[in-house]
Structures are given as structure tokens and as C-alpha cells.
């Protein structure tokens, strides 16, 4: 498979040039978001990043992920006996240059080069994988194989617990062409129908809805269809159930607190089964007093914001 490649060295991570480049393609780490299977971002989030420009986002976890890659490469070689090295290129799809991948590394395996991906996760999250990669990661790795032209790839996973690193695991993932044949047309359609035409995709969660429709149109009315009427009825039942359980929760909390009174610990034999104690003292800004005593300064730093849209149901009984 012929490849179009871009030298990473010309686009330092986090630079303005890097951000502009990132906005010009769908990286394999974004494919799961575009397909609506990621818990980190939605298709609308990806759309807004490409159209409005991605912001510089960095945090301690992202820094650790980057800085730990040389150590993970060393461990990978010790674990497998295979030589690996950094990939200096961003690789673009030969037919669709808006699909691209940025590999963590490349492995020399049986006289061929194979993609290598590094992941960090927690012990709890790893237990929920049930022995396989989450679909978001699996989609990313399948995309890497498609763009690199490999039949399999390696994924090295660092697993962290409360006390630090607990496990290092190497997975071998084989290319699933049937899956790729399903998702590639959807990715191409997303780019052509939404990015090129600058038409946002449909919302898939409440945050998306508020992003698309932050303001109501005064006096605008629409008629409910039967499915919406059913949804409202079901939501009303659920809200009533939540209220009942919240009332029961408060009742049980009162019983326990009234029994403990000024005790910090509640024990059953030698085991502590509950605590009721004060948190640390904290400094709180007295906004009302400041507004009253220094109204001139207070007004200078006040900005008007749009009120949040709130959904309220009218009881039709």
C-alpha cells in the first residue's frame, strides 16, 4: 500500500502548526468519537474541533503518557524480544487524505514493520475490559493497521493501581477487514457531509443538545408526537421514583446521624462501618458582602451570562 507521509518534526506537539495540522484530518484516535462509541467525545465534539479549531489541551495524564513511551518501549522489547522504535511520520490514507494516524511506535517483527500502540489504564478499568480492548481503542488500532498496511499490530498496556504500576501487558491484535469495510465509509461520509459542508452532526447526549441549542426561541411551539408523549410519561414516573428514594435516603441518614450524635466513628465490633466528621476548614469568598461594600469594583468584574435551559414537565393529571 502506497502511503502519504508527513514528518512529525515539522509540527512540534502542542504548537500552532500542530493544531492546524490536527484540524485537517481525522486521526485514528478520533475515529471512535466520530462513530459514537467513545466515552470521551462525541461526533459533535470532533466536528467543533475541526471547524472551530482544537484548543491546546494538556494535563498530567497526557504528559505522563508521552513521557512514559520510552520506558514502555524498553519494557516491550524485554517482554517480547522484538525491537521497536518511534515512528517519525504521520501517515495519511492513500485515497482519503483526511484520514490519518500518528503511531506511538513501530515494531520489527519477522522482517516486517508492525504498528505499536501504548495505553495506560487503571486496575478497575482494566477489569472491565473482560480480556479485550475497549471498542474505542480497538477502532483506533484497526485504523492504524489499515493506514499502515499491516495484518496485525501490538498494543502495550500499563496498568496502574492505588500504589502505582501493577502490570504491563502486551496484546497482539489482528486486522479485521470486515469491520474496516463497515467503518471507513462512515468516516468518509462524516468528513464529506459535516466537515466539508460545515453542517453539524446530530446530538447524541445532553451536552450535545445544549451545545447545538443553548437558547430557546421565545414563544416557539411544536407538537409532541406519540413517542415523545410516551417519553414524558416514563420520565415523570422515573422522577417520582427518584424523589421517593431521595426521601427514603434522607430518612435513613437522619436515623444514623441521630444515633451517632457527636461521635465521629460508628463501629460494628472492631470494624468501622460509618464515619460522620467535619471536613477541613476552607476560606469562602463573601460575594454578597463584597457587592454591598465595594459595589463599584464588584460591578466592573461582573459579566452577564445566558441562563441555562431547564427542562420542566407539567403534570397533566
N, C-alpha and C positions, 0 to 999 in steps of 0.2 A: 504494500500500500504506500503510495507516494504521500508525503507529508509537507505541509507548510509549517515552518517553524519560526519562532520569534525568540531572540536572545534575551533572557531574563535580565542580564547585567545592565541592559539599557533602561530598565524600568525598576529602580530600587523599590523594595516593598514599602508601601505607605506613601510614596511620593505622588505628586500631582499627575505625573506621566503614568504611573502605575494605575491610579484611579481611572484615568481616561481610558487606558487600555482595557481595564476590567469592565468598563461600561460598554465596550464594543463587542462583547461576546458573552455567551452563556457558558461559564465554567462548569466542569462536571460536578463540583461541589454544590452547584445551584440547581442541578437537574432535578433532584428530589423535591425541591421547593416548587419548581415550575410544574411538576406533576402532582403537587398537592399531597405528598406523602411525608413531608418534613415537619417536625415539631418546632423547628427554629424559625422558619419563614414561610410565607405563602406566595402563590403566583403574583399577587398584587405587590408584595414587598419587593420581589425581583423586578417587576415592571417599574416601580417607582425609583429603584436604584438605577436602572438603565436610562430612564427618561429624565429624571431629576438630578442624577449624579449620586453615586455612592459616597457616603461620608467616611472620613477616616475613623475607623473603629479599631481599637486595640485594648486589650486588657491582660491581666496577669496570666490567665489560662492560655490565651493565644500566644503570648510571649514564651511561655513555658513549652508549648507545643513546637514552636520554631526552634528554640534553643536546645531542646532535648533530642532533635533529629540526629545530630552526630553520635550521641550516645546510643540511640536506638539502632542506628546503622551498625555500630560496633557489636551490640548485642545480637542483632540479626545474623551477622557473619559468624559469631561464636555459636549461635543456636543451629544454624543451617550449614555452615561451611561454605556458603556462597558469598562471592564478592559483590558489594553494592557500592554505588556512588551517587552523588547528586546529579539531577538532570538539569542542564543549563538552559533548557528551552521550554517555551510554551508551544504546545502543538495544536494546530487547527485542523478541523475536518477538511478533507480534500474537496468535498462537494459543497459543504456548508461552513464557510469560514467563521460564522458566528457561533459555532460550537467548538469549544477548546478545552484543553486540560493542562494543568500545571502539576506535574508529578513530584512527589516527595523524593523519589529516588528511582534508580534503575538497577536491576539485578542481572548479573551474568550467570546464566543457568543453561548448561548443556549447549554451549556455543551460540546461544541466542540471548537477546536482551528482553527483560520482562519488567513491567511496571511494579513499583513498590510504593505502598501507601502506609503511613503511620497514623495511629489513632491512640488517644488516651481516653480512659473511661474510669468510672468508679466501680467498686466491687458490686454494689447494689444494681447499678445499671447493667453491668456485665451479666449478672444472674438472670436478668430479664431477656437477654438475647436468646436464651434457650439453644445455645450451641451454634447459632448462625448470625451473620451480620444483620443489623437493622436494615430495612429496605432503603433508607436514605443513603447509608454507606455503600450498600450493595449496588445501588444505581450508580453512584459515583465511580466505583471500581469497574463496573461493566462499561461505563463510558470511557474510562481510561484505556481499557483494552481495545475498545472499538477505534479510538483515535490513534492509539499507538500501533495497532495492528498485531496484537498478541492473543494467543489462545488461552492464556491463564495469567494470573498475577498473584503477588503476595501482599498480605496485609499483616503488619506487625502491631500488636496492641499492648500498650502499657496499662495495667490495671492498678488503681490506687484505692487503698482503704483509709481508715481514720489515721493510722500510724505511718502512712506513706506507701511506697510501691509494694505491691503484694504479688504481682505476677507479670510475666511477659510471655505473650502467646503469638505464634506465627500461624497464619491461615493461608491456605492455597485455594484461590478462587478461580473456577473455570469460566470461560466465556459462554454466555447464554445468548446465542444469536436470535433465538425466538423472542426473547424479552427485548433485545435491542431493536428488532424489527417492529415491535409494538411502540416503544417509547420515542424512537428517533423521529417518526412523522409528527408526533405530538409536540416535540421540542421545536421542530421546524415550523409547524403551524403557529405555535406561541410567538415565535420571533416575527413571523410574517404578518400575523393578524393583529398582534398587540404592540410589539416594539416598533416595527416599521410604520404601522398606521397610527401609532400613538393612541391606541384605544385600550383602556384598562381592562383587565380580565375581571370576571365576576368575583364577588366576595365569597370566601369560604369560612369565615368566622366573624365574630362580633367586632373585633378590631378592624377587620377589613371594611365592614359596613360603616363604621364611624369615620374611617379614612375617606371612603367614597362619598358619604352623605353626612358630613358633620353638622349641617344646618337644615332645619325643616323649612319648607316653603309655607309661609303663613296662609291659612285658610284652604290649603290644598287638600282635597278629599279623594280617596279611592275606595272602591267597593271591595269587600272581602269575598274571596271565593270559598267554596266549601272546605278545602284543605286548610286554609288559614283559620276559618271558624273552628275547625277541629283542634288546630294547634293552640289557639287561645283557650279553648275549653280544657285541654290537657295541661297547659301551663298554669291555669288557675287552680286546678286540683293539686298540682305539684307544689305551688306556692303555699297553699293551705296546709299541705303535709309538712313543709319546711317550717312554717310558723308553729305547728303543733309540736314538732320535735325541738325547736328552739325554746319553746315554753317549758318543755319537759327537761331540757338541758339546764335551764336556769333554775328550775325547781330542785334538781339533784345537786347542782353546785351549791345552792343555799343550804341544803341538808348537811353536806360535807363541811362547808365553811362554818356553819353554826356549831357543829360538833367539835371542830378544831379550835375555834375561838382564836386565842393568841399564839397557838402552837405553830411552829414552823414545819415540823415533820409529822406525818401520820404513818404509823408502822403496824404491820401485821407480824407478830412475833419479832424476828430480827430484820425483816425486810421492810424498807421504806416504800410505801405504796402511793404516797402523795406528798407534795410539798405546797405550802402556801406562804410565800415570803415576799418581801418588798424588793423591787428592782433597785438598781443603783440610782442615786440622785442625779438629776440632769438639769441643765440650765435651759429655761424656756423663755423665748422672746415674748414680752408682753406687748403684743401688737396694738391692742385697744388703748392701753395707756400711752404708748408712743404716738398713736394717731391723735389722741386728745391733747397731749402736752407739746408735741412738735408737729403740728398739722402741716406747716409749711414744707418741712423736709419729707414727711410721710407722703404728701401728695405728689412730690417730684418723682418718687420711686414707685408709684402705683401705675400699673398698666391694665387696661380693660381687656378681658378675655371673653371669648364666646362661652356661653353656658353649655354644659354637657346635655346632649339629648338623652332623655329618660323615657323609657317605655313604661306606661302605666295601663293597666287593664281595668275597664269599667265593669263592675258587677252587674250582670243583666238579670239577676233574679228579682 
